Amino acid sequence: MATSFHVEPIDASFGAIVTDINLAKLDAQTFNSLYRTWLDYALLIFPEQFLERDDQVAFAKRFGELEFDIAPISNVRRDGSLRPDDDSDDVVKILKGNMGWHADSTYMPVQAKGAVFSAHVVPSVGGETGWADMRAAYDALDEKTRTRIEGLKAYHSLHYSQSKLGHSHKAASQYSGYGFHDGEVPLRSLVKTHPETGRKSLLIGR
């Protein structure tokens, strides 16, 4: 299908770089084409898109209801000071938890459909965000393994995953309430079927 933007597939099992597009000014037809491109490639990278906060939120909302509008992911406080890299800072503990492979918000009542990231300040070395194609991971399994795991389910708990890093959540912390469930822990299928594409993938959270 012809599009008004350029798509360059990444040399991997998924992902594409999208150029010749302005995410802050998308008409309905262009967004619909972009949405289908996202379903095809699962991961889209948009170089040179410097979105204002409101523009990023508006773009994300076109994919569906948001869990929250926007959240900074940084070891720098609002006053510009660095957070200590030790066990005294709950935000740093959460950031360290995010460094491990995970799927977003599987521990929440509704799992995230996707995420829209925008880099504002990046280090000169390191700081990359890695992505794993769990569709390809499922496809690579032999038929015996697929059959064995088809009906399996797993509990997803931020309490549990953070405790593996030595993070004992405190009720008065900055992350009080978010993800640290006091009720039932979500039980999710290990093999997830995408509701729109029908493609299966492994759902391995935190």
Rosetta constraint file for C-alpha pairs under 8 A:
AtomPair CA 3 CA 30 HARMONIC 7.16 0.50
AtomPair CA 3 CA 33 HARMONIC 6.59 0.50
AtomPair CA 4 CA 20 HARMONIC 7.59 0.50
AtomPair CA 4 CA 21 HARMONIC 7.58 0.50
AtomPair CA 4 CA 30 HARMONIC 6.83 0.50
AtomPair CA 5 CA 18 HARMONIC 6.91 0.50
AtomPair CA 5 CA 19 HARMONIC 6.03 0.50
AtomPair CA 5 CA 20 HARMONIC 4.94 0.50
AtomPair CA 5 CA 21 HARMONIC 5.49 0.50
AtomPair CA 6 CA 18 HARMONIC 5.61 0.50
AtomPair CA 6 CA 19 HARMONIC 5.17 0.50
AtomPair CA 6 CA 20 HARMONIC 5.87 0.50
AtomPair CA 6 CA 21 HARMONIC 7.84 0.50
AtomPair CA 7 CA 16 HARMONIC 6.34 0.50
AtomPair CA 7 CA 17 HARMONIC 5.80 0.50
AtomPair CA 7 CA 18 HARMONIC 4.73 0.50
AtomPair CA 7 CA 19 HARMONIC 6.68 0.50
AtomPair CA 8 CA 16 HARMONIC 5.39 0.50
AtomPair CA 8 CA 17 HARMONIC 5.08 0.50
AtomPair CA 8 CA 18 HARMONIC 6.43 0.50
AtomPair CA 9 CA 14 HARMONIC 7.66 0.50
AtomPair CA 9 CA 15 HARMONIC 6.15 0.50
AtomPair CA 9 CA 16 HARMONIC 4.08 0.50
AtomPair CA 9 CA 17 HARMONIC 6.27 0.50
AtomPair CA 9 CA 41 HARMONIC 7.92 0.50
AtomPair CA 10 CA 14 HARMONIC 6.81 0.50
AtomPair CA 10 CA 15 HARMONIC 5.46 0.50
AtomPair CA 10 CA 16 HARMONIC 4.97 0.50
AtomPair CA 10 CA 17 HARMONIC 6.84 0.50
AtomPair CA 13 CA 133 HARMONIC 6.96 0.50
AtomPair CA 13 CA 136 HARMONIC 6.69 0.50
AtomPair CA 14 CA 41 HARMONIC 5.26 0.50
AtomPair CA 14 CA 42 HARMONIC 6.47 0.50
AtomPair CA 14 CA 43 HARMONIC 6.73 0.50
AtomPair CA 14 CA 133 HARMONIC 6.55 0.50
AtomPair CA 15 CA 41 HARMONIC 4.87 0.50
AtomPair CA 15 CA 42 HARMONIC 6.03 0.50
AtomPair CA 15 CA 43 HARMONIC 4.39 0.50
AtomPair CA 15 CA 44 HARMONIC 5.70 0.50
AtomPair CA 15 CA 45 HARMONIC 7.64 0.50
AtomPair CA 16 CA 41 HARMONIC 6.29 0.50
AtomPair CA 16 CA 43 HARMONIC 6.42 0.50
AtomPair CA 16 CA 44 HARMONIC 5.15 0.50
AtomPair CA 16 CA 45 HARMONIC 6.27 0.50
AtomPair CA 17 CA 44 HARMONIC 5.85 0.50
AtomPair CA 17 CA 45 HARMONIC 4.72 0.50
AtomPair CA 17 CA 46 HARMONIC 6.08 0.50
AtomPair CA 17 CA 47 HARMONIC 7.56 0.50
AtomPair CA 18 CA 44 HARMONIC 6.62 0.50
AtomPair CA 18 CA 45 HARMONIC 5.99 0.50
AtomPair CA 18 CA 46 HARMONIC 5.25 0.50
AtomPair CA 18 CA 47 HARMONIC 7.43 0.50
AtomPair CA 19 CA 46 HARMONIC 6.31 0.50
AtomPair CA 19 CA 47 HARMONIC 6.88 0.50
AtomPair CA 22 CA 26 HARMONIC 6.64 0.50
AtomPair CA 22 CA 49 HARMONIC 7.28 0.50
AtomPair CA 23 CA 49 HARMONIC 7.31 0.50
AtomPair CA 23 CA 51 HARMONIC 7.83 0.50
AtomPair CA 23 CA 55 HARMONIC 7.94 0.50
AtomPair CA 23 CA 59 HARMONIC 6.77 0.50
AtomPair CA 24 CA 51 HARMONIC 6.95 0.50
AtomPair CA 24 CA 55 HARMONIC 5.53 0.50
AtomPair CA 24 CA 56 HARMONIC 7.48 0.50
AtomPair CA 24 CA 59 HARMONIC 6.87 0.50
AtomPair CA 26 CA 30 HARMONIC 6.00 0.50
AtomPair CA 26 CA 31 HARMONIC 5.91 0.50
AtomPair CA 27 CA 31 HARMONIC 6.24 0.50
AtomPair CA 28 CA 32 HARMONIC 6.09 0.50
AtomPair CA 29 CA 33 HARMONIC 6.37 0.50
AtomPair CA 30 CA 34 HARMONIC 6.16 0.50
AtomPair CA 31 CA 35 HARMONIC 5.97 0.50
AtomPair CA 32 CA 36 HARMONIC 6.35 0.50
AtomPair CA 33 CA 37 HARMONIC 6.25 0.50
AtomPair CA 34 CA 38 HARMONIC 6.21 0.50
AtomPair CA 35 CA 39 HARMONIC 6.37 0.50
AtomPair CA 35 CA 63 HARMONIC 7.85 0.50
AtomPair CA 36 CA 40 HARMONIC 6.29 0.50
AtomPair CA 37 CA 41 HARMONIC 6.16 0.50
AtomPair CA 37 CA 42 HARMONIC 7.95 0.50
AtomPair CA 38 CA 42 HARMONIC 5.04 0.50
AtomPair CA 38 CA 43 HARMONIC 6.33 0.50
AtomPair CA 38 CA 44 HARMONIC 6.36 0.50
AtomPair CA 39 CA 197 HARMONIC 7.14 0.50
AtomPair CA 50 CA 118 HARMONIC 7.91 0.50
AtomPair CA 51 CA 55 HARMONIC 5.72 0.50
AtomPair CA 51 CA 56 HARMONIC 5.73 0.50
AtomPair CA 51 CA 118 HARMONIC 7.77 0.50
AtomPair CA 52 CA 56 HARMONIC 6.27 0.50
AtomPair CA 53 CA 57 HARMONIC 6.29 0.50
AtomPair CA 53 CA 70 HARMONIC 7.94 0.50
AtomPair CA 54 CA 58 HARMONIC 6.04 0.50
AtomPair CA 55 CA 59 HARMONIC 6.09 0.50
AtomPair CA 56 CA 60 HARMONIC 6.17 0.50
AtomPair CA 56 CA 116 HARMONIC 7.69 0.50
AtomPair CA 57 CA 61 HARMONIC 6.16 0.50
AtomPair CA 57 CA 69 HARMONIC 5.95 0.50
AtomPair CA 57 CA 70 HARMONIC 6.84 0.50
AtomPair CA 58 CA 62 HARMONIC 6.71 0.50
AtomPair CA 59 CA 63 HARMONIC 7.61 0.50
AtomPair CA 60 CA 64 HARMONIC 7.33 0.50
AtomPair CA 60 CA 66 HARMONIC 7.50 0.50
AtomPair CA 60 CA 115 HARMONIC 7.66 0.50
AtomPair CA 60 CA 116 HARMONIC 6.25 0.50
AtomPair CA 61 CA 65 HARMONIC 5.93 0.50
AtomPair CA 61 CA 66 HARMONIC 6.27 0.50
AtomPair CA 67 CA 112 HARMONIC 7.63 0.50
AtomPair CA 73 CA 95 HARMONIC 7.37 0.50
AtomPair CA 74 CA 95 HARMONIC 7.72 0.50
AtomPair CA 75 CA 82 HARMONIC 5.98 0.50
AtomPair CA 75 CA 83 HARMONIC 5.39 0.50
AtomPair CA 75 CA 91 HARMONIC 7.76 0.50
AtomPair CA 75 CA 92 HARMONIC 6.55 0.50
AtomPair CA 75 CA 95 HARMONIC 7.84 0.50
AtomPair CA 76 CA 80 HARMONIC 5.81 0.50
AtomPair CA 76 CA 81 HARMONIC 5.69 0.50
AtomPair CA 76 CA 82 HARMONIC 4.60 0.50
AtomPair CA 76 CA 83 HARMONIC 5.86 0.50
AtomPair CA 77 CA 81 HARMONIC 5.41 0.50
AtomPair CA 77 CA 82 HARMONIC 6.15 0.50
AtomPair CA 77 CA 83 HARMONIC 6.58 0.50
AtomPair CA 83 CA 89 HARMONIC 7.11 0.50
AtomPair CA 83 CA 92 HARMONIC 7.05 0.50
AtomPair CA 84 CA 88 HARMONIC 7.30 0.50
AtomPair CA 84 CA 89 HARMONIC 6.64 0.50
AtomPair CA 84 CA 92 HARMONIC 7.57 0.50
AtomPair CA 85 CA 89 HARMONIC 7.67 0.50
AtomPair CA 85 CA 92 HARMONIC 6.72 0.50
AtomPair CA 86 CA 92 HARMONIC 7.70 0.50
AtomPair CA 87 CA 93 HARMONIC 7.13 0.50
AtomPair CA 87 CA 167 HARMONIC 7.83 0.50
AtomPair CA 89 CA 93 HARMONIC 6.55 0.50
AtomPair CA 90 CA 94 HARMONIC 6.32 0.50
AtomPair CA 90 CA 167 HARMONIC 7.72 0.50
AtomPair CA 90 CA 169 HARMONIC 7.80 0.50
AtomPair CA 90 CA 173 HARMONIC 6.71 0.50
AtomPair CA 90 CA 174 HARMONIC 7.17 0.50
AtomPair CA 90 CA 175 HARMONIC 7.55 0.50
AtomPair CA 91 CA 95 HARMONIC 6.23 0.50
AtomPair CA 91 CA 174 HARMONIC 7.28 0.50
AtomPair CA 91 CA 175 HARMONIC 7.55 0.50
AtomPair CA 92 CA 96 HARMONIC 6.14 0.50
AtomPair CA 93 CA 97 HARMONIC 6.27 0.50
AtomPair CA 93 CA 162 HARMONIC 7.73 0.50
AtomPair CA 93 CA 165 HARMONIC 7.81 0.50
AtomPair CA 93 CA 167 HARMONIC 6.45 0.50
AtomPair CA 94 CA 98 HARMONIC 6.31 0.50
AtomPair CA 94 CA 162 HARMONIC 7.42 0.50
AtomPair CA 95 CA 99 HARMONIC 6.54 0.50
AtomPair CA 96 CA 100 HARMONIC 7.40 0.50
AtomPair CA 97 CA 161 HARMONIC 7.55 0.50
AtomPair CA 97 CA 162 HARMONIC 6.23 0.50
AtomPair CA 97 CA 165 HARMONIC 7.26 0.50
AtomPair CA 98 CA 102 HARMONIC 7.29 0.50
AtomPair CA 101 CA 205 HARMONIC 7.85 0.50
AtomPair CA 101 CA 206 HARMONIC 7.79 0.50
AtomPair CA 102 CA 204 HARMONIC 6.76 0.50
AtomPair CA 102 CA 205 HARMONIC 4.79 0.50
AtomPair CA 102 CA 206 HARMONIC 5.42 0.50
AtomPair CA 103 CA 203 HARMONIC 7.40 0.50
AtomPair CA 103 CA 204 HARMONIC 6.66 0.50
AtomPair CA 103 CA 205 HARMONIC 4.76 0.50
AtomPair CA 103 CA 206 HARMONIC 7.01 0.50
AtomPair CA 104 CA 111 HARMONIC 6.98 0.50
AtomPair CA 104 CA 112 HARMONIC 5.80 0.50
AtomPair CA 104 CA 114 HARMONIC 7.75 0.50
AtomPair CA 104 CA 205 HARMONIC 7.29 0.50
AtomPair CA 105 CA 110 HARMONIC 7.40 0.50
AtomPair CA 105 CA 111 HARMONIC 5.09 0.50
AtomPair CA 105 CA 112 HARMONIC 5.50 0.50
AtomPair CA 105 CA 179 HARMONIC 7.64 0.50
AtomPair CA 106 CA 110 HARMONIC 7.21 0.50
AtomPair CA 106 CA 111 HARMONIC 4.69 0.50
AtomPair CA 106 CA 112 HARMONIC 7.00 0.50
AtomPair CA 106 CA 156 HARMONIC 6.08 0.50
AtomPair CA 106 CA 186 HARMONIC 7.50 0.50
AtomPair CA 106 CA 205 HARMONIC 5.95 0.50
AtomPair CA 106 CA 206 HARMONIC 7.46 0.50
AtomPair CA 107 CA 111 HARMONIC 7.23 0.50
AtomPair CA 107 CA 156 HARMONIC 4.77 0.50
AtomPair CA 107 CA 157 HARMONIC 5.08 0.50
AtomPair CA 107 CA 158 HARMONIC 6.03 0.50
AtomPair CA 107 CA 179 HARMONIC 6.35 0.50
AtomPair CA 107 CA 185 HARMONIC 6.94 0.50
AtomPair CA 107 CA 186 HARMONIC 5.99 0.50
AtomPair CA 107 CA 205 HARMONIC 7.82 0.50
AtomPair CA 107 CA 206 HARMONIC 7.58 0.50
AtomPair CA 108 CA 179 HARMONIC 5.87 0.50
AtomPair CA 108 CA 181 HARMONIC 7.92 0.50
AtomPair CA 108 CA 186 HARMONIC 7.01 0.50
AtomPair CA 109 CA 186 HARMONIC 6.46 0.50
AtomPair CA 122 CA 127 HARMONIC 6.70 0.50
AtomPair CA 123 CA 127 HARMONIC 6.15 0.50
AtomPair CA 133 CA 137 HARMONIC 6.38 0.50
AtomPair CA 134 CA 138 HARMONIC 6.16 0.50
AtomPair CA 134 CA 201 HARMONIC 5.15 0.50
AtomPair CA 134 CA 202 HARMONIC 5.24 0.50
AtomPair CA 134 CA 203 HARMONIC 7.30 0.50
AtomPair CA 135 CA 139 HARMONIC 6.23 0.50
AtomPair CA 135 CA 199 HARMONIC 7.32 0.50
AtomPair CA 135 CA 200 HARMONIC 6.06 0.50
AtomPair CA 135 CA 201 HARMONIC 4.07 0.50
AtomPair CA 135 CA 202 HARMONIC 6.55 0.50
AtomPair CA 136 CA 140 HARMONIC 6.07 0.50
AtomPair CA 136 CA 201 HARMONIC 7.35 0.50
AtomPair CA 137 CA 141 HARMONIC 6.82 0.50
AtomPair CA 137 CA 201 HARMONIC 7.13 0.50
AtomPair CA 137 CA 202 HARMONIC 6.92 0.50
AtomPair CA 138 CA 146 HARMONIC 7.64 0.50
AtomPair CA 138 CA 200 HARMONIC 6.96 0.50
AtomPair CA 138 CA 201 HARMONIC 5.28 0.50
AtomPair CA 138 CA 202 HARMONIC 5.72 0.50
AtomPair CA 139 CA 201 HARMONIC 7.77 0.50
AtomPair CA 141 CA 145 HARMONIC 6.17 0.50
AtomPair CA 141 CA 146 HARMONIC 6.24 0.50
AtomPair CA 142 CA 146 HARMONIC 6.35 0.50
AtomPair CA 143 CA 147 HARMONIC 6.15 0.50
AtomPair CA 144 CA 148 HARMONIC 6.25 0.50
AtomPair CA 145 CA 149 HARMONIC 6.26 0.50
AtomPair CA 146 CA 150 HARMONIC 5.88 0.50
AtomPair CA 148 CA 152 HARMONIC 7.86 0.50
AtomPair CA 149 CA 190 HARMONIC 6.93 0.50
AtomPair CA 149 CA 191 HARMONIC 7.22 0.50
AtomPair CA 150 CA 190 HARMONIC 7.21 0.50
AtomPair CA 150 CA 191 HARMONIC 5.99 0.50
AtomPair CA 151 CA 189 HARMONIC 7.03 0.50
AtomPair CA 151 CA 190 HARMONIC 7.59 0.50
AtomPair CA 151 CA 191 HARMONIC 7.73 0.50
AtomPair CA 152 CA 189 HARMONIC 5.99 0.50
AtomPair CA 152 CA 190 HARMONIC 5.71 0.50
AtomPair CA 152 CA 191 HARMONIC 7.67 0.50
AtomPair CA 153 CA 187 HARMONIC 6.33 0.50
AtomPair CA 153 CA 188 HARMONIC 5.26 0.50
AtomPair CA 153 CA 189 HARMONIC 4.18 0.50
AtomPair CA 153 CA 190 HARMONIC 5.13 0.50
AtomPair CA 154 CA 187 HARMONIC 5.46 0.50
AtomPair CA 154 CA 188 HARMONIC 5.49 0.50
AtomPair CA 154 CA 189 HARMONIC 6.41 0.50
AtomPair CA 154 CA 190 HARMONIC 6.44 0.50
AtomPair CA 155 CA 185 HARMONIC 6.26 0.50
AtomPair CA 155 CA 186 HARMONIC 5.64 0.50
AtomPair CA 155 CA 187 HARMONIC 4.41 0.50
AtomPair CA 155 CA 188 HARMONIC 6.36 0.50
AtomPair CA 156 CA 185 HARMONIC 6.34 0.50
AtomPair CA 156 CA 186 HARMONIC 5.61 0.50
AtomPair CA 156 CA 187 HARMONIC 6.43 0.50
AtomPair CA 156 CA 188 HARMONIC 7.38 0.50
AtomPair CA 156 CA 205 HARMONIC 6.45 0.50
AtomPair CA 156 CA 206 HARMONIC 6.23 0.50
AtomPair CA 157 CA 161 HARMONIC 6.39 0.50
AtomPair CA 157 CA 180 HARMONIC 7.71 0.50
AtomPair CA 157 CA 181 HARMONIC 7.74 0.50
AtomPair CA 157 CA 185 HARMONIC 6.18 0.50
AtomPair CA 157 CA 186 HARMONIC 7.43 0.50
AtomPair CA 157 CA 206 HARMONIC 6.67 0.50
AtomPair CA 158 CA 162 HARMONIC 5.87 0.50
AtomPair CA 158 CA 179 HARMONIC 6.11 0.50
AtomPair CA 158 CA 180 HARMONIC 5.90 0.50
AtomPair CA 158 CA 181 HARMONIC 7.77 0.50
AtomPair CA 158 CA 206 HARMONIC 6.53 0.50
AtomPair CA 159 CA 163 HARMONIC 6.06 0.50
AtomPair CA 159 CA 168 HARMONIC 7.98 0.50
AtomPair CA 159 CA 169 HARMONIC 7.38 0.50
AtomPair CA 159 CA 180 HARMONIC 5.76 0.50
AtomPair CA 159 CA 181 HARMONIC 7.50 0.50
AtomPair CA 160 CA 164 HARMONIC 6.55 0.50
AtomPair CA 161 CA 165 HARMONIC 7.24 0.50
AtomPair CA 161 CA 206 HARMONIC 5.48 0.50
AtomPair CA 162 CA 166 HARMONIC 6.72 0.50
AtomPair CA 162 CA 167 HARMONIC 5.24 0.50
AtomPair CA 162 CA 168 HARMONIC 7.45 0.50
AtomPair CA 163 CA 167 HARMONIC 4.75 0.50
AtomPair CA 163 CA 168 HARMONIC 5.91 0.50
AtomPair CA 169 CA 173 HARMONIC 7.35 0.50
AtomPair CA 169 CA 180 HARMONIC 7.82 0.50
AtomPair CA 170 CA 176 HARMONIC 7.22 0.50
AtomPair CA 171 CA 176 HARMONIC 5.38 0.50
AtomPair CA 171 CA 177 HARMONIC 7.76 0.50
AtomPair CA 172 CA 176 HARMONIC 6.06 0.50
AtomPair CA 176 CA 180 HARMONIC 7.12 0.50
AtomPair CA 177 CA 181 HARMONIC 6.93 0.50
AtomPair CA 181 CA 185 HARMONIC 7.03 0.50
AtomPair CA 188 CA 203 HARMONIC 7.96 0.50
AtomPair CA 189 CA 203 HARMONIC 7.11 0.50
AtomPair CA 190 CA 202 HARMONIC 5.78 0.50
AtomPair CA 190 CA 203 HARMONIC 5.11 0.50
AtomPair CA 190 CA 204 HARMONIC 6.70 0.50
AtomPair CA 191 CA 200 HARMONIC 6.55 0.50
AtomPair CA 191 CA 201 HARMONIC 5.72 0.50
AtomPair CA 191 CA 202 HARMONIC 4.81 0.50
AtomPair CA 191 CA 203 HARMONIC 5.89 0.50
AtomPair CA 192 CA 200 HARMONIC 5.52 0.50
AtomPair CA 192 CA 201 HARMONIC 5.38 0.50
AtomPair CA 192 CA 202 HARMONIC 6.14 0.50
AtomPair CA 192 CA 203 HARMONIC 6.12 0.50
AtomPair CA 193 CA 198 HARMONIC 5.57 0.50
AtomPair CA 193 CA 199 HARMONIC 5.57 0.50
AtomPair CA 193 CA 200 HARMONIC 4.39 0.50
AtomPair CA 193 CA 201 HARMONIC 6.53 0.50
AtomPair CA 194 CA 198 HARMONIC 4.84 0.50
AtomPair CA 194 CA 199 HARMONIC 5.37 0.50
AtomPair CA 194 CA 200 HARMONIC 6.23 0.50
AtomPair CA 194 CA 201 HARMONIC 7.79 0.50
